[in-house]
Amino acid sequence: MEQPSKEFREAVYDLVRQIPKGRVMTYGQLAALAGHPYAARVVGGIAHWGDPDLPWQRVVKKSGSLAEGYPGGLSGHKQVLEAEGVEVTDDYRVDVERLLWWPNAPEQSSLL
């Protein structure tokens, strides 16, 4: 896999920094908003090898499934999200339709 450009990586970092507690974004959503709509796997690589101080726990698959590669595996990912108040099912999924966050969108706190 080719290394992502510094600009793409920084755009992804900037978006991840903005995800509020209790909300999630998907790998594909991040890729599209960073300018490369077909680069969800690249975003996964950035999450795996990138800045560990960002809230990567708030990034999930488009189905709402948690990431196997998260430190501590699925149970580690679940534990960190639940500590933020996010409900995670026994099969390691979140309600992505309800929790999906879009930057610059009106806050939808009434849905939570």
Protein Blocks (a to p, Z undefined) as FASTA:
>chain_A
ZZddfklmmmmmmmmmmmcghiacdfklmmmmnopaklmmmmmmmmmmmcfkbcfklpcc
fkopacfklghijmlmmmmmmmnopacdfkopacfklmpccehiacfklmZZ
